[in-house]
Amino acid sequence: MTVQLCRAEACRSMGTEALTAHIEGHTGCKFDSGYQVDTELETVYCLGQCALSPAMTINGELHAACPRHAAKVRALV
């Protein structure tokens, strides 16, 4: 699984750091440390979804407004 999480200003202001902590805690992996077991967590700076931030991709599929869809994100990650 590859997770790309936007950590640009708009997403940071909408909670991407809390989402980072959740994903790292759930997967046991750290962002930007390379491929680990079956998971790669990458920081990106803008997925073009600033109005729906924070945004992320999971295996190339875009997910936006992540805190508002927390149950969906937990199921995916």
C-alpha positions as CSV (number, residue, x, y, z in Angstrom):
1,M,0.0,0.0,0.0
2,T,1.3,3.5,-0.9
3,V,-0.1,6.5,1.0
4,Q,0.7,10.0,-0.1
5,L,-0.4,12.7,2.3
6,C,-0.4,16.4,1.5
7,R,1.4,18.4,4.1
8,A,1.2,21.8,2.4
9,E,-0.1,24.9,4.2
10,A,-3.8,24.4,3.5
11,C,-3.8,20.8,4.5
12,R,-1.8,21.5,7.6
13,S,-4.3,24.1,8.7
14,M,-7.1,21.5,8.4
15,G,-5.4,18.8,10.5
16,T,-3.0,16.8,8.3
17,E,-0.6,16.5,11.3
18,A,-3.2,14.6,13.3
19,L,-3.9,12.5,10.3
20,T,-0.1,11.8,10.0
21,A,0.0,10.6,13.6
22,H,-3.0,8.4,13.1
23,I,-1.6,6.8,9.9
24,E,1.8,6.2,11.5
25,G,0.3,4.7,14.6
26,H,-2.0,2.5,12.7
27,T,0.6,1.2,10.2
28,G,3.6,1.2,12.5
29,C,5.5,3.0,9.7
30,K,6.9,6.5,9.5
31,F,6.5,9.0,6.6
32,D,9.3,9.5,4.2
33,S,11.4,6.5,5.4
34,G,11.0,4.3,2.4
35,Y,9.1,1.2,1.7
36,Q,8.5,-0.8,4.9
37,V,7.0,-4.3,5.0
38,D,4.0,-3.7,2.6
39,T,3.5,0.1,3.2
40,E,5.1,3.2,1.9
41,L,4.1,6.6,3.4
42,E,5.1,9.6,1.4
43,T,4.8,13.3,2.0
44,V,3.6,15.4,-1.0
45,Y,3.1,19.1,-1.3
46,C,-0.3,19.7,-3.0
47,L,-2.7,17.3,-4.5
48,G,-4.9,20.2,-5.8
49,Q,-7.6,19.7,-3.3
50,C,-7.0,22.7,-1.0
51,A,-10.7,23.5,-0.7
52,L,-11.3,19.9,0.6
53,S,-8.2,19.6,2.7
54,P,-6.6,17.6,4.0
55,A,-6.1,15.4,1.0
56,M,-4.3,12.1,0.5
57,T,-4.0,9.3,-2.0
58,I,-4.1,5.6,-1.2
59,N,-2.7,3.4,-4.0
60,G,-3.3,6.3,-6.4
61,E,-6.9,6.9,-5.4
62,L,-7.6,10.4,-4.2
63,H,-9.3,11.0,-0.9
64,A,-10.1,14.5,0.3
65,A,-11.8,16.1,3.4
66,C,-10.2,13.2,5.3
67,P,-11.2,14.2,8.9
68,R,-14.8,14.5,7.8
69,H,-14.6,11.0,6.5
70,A,-12.5,9.5,9.2
71,A,-14.3,6.1,9.3
72,K,-13.6,5.6,5.6
73,V,-9.9,6.6,6.0
74,R,-9.5,4.1,8.9
75,A,-11.0,1.4,6.8
76,L,-8.6,2.1,3.9
77,V,-5.4,2.6,5.9
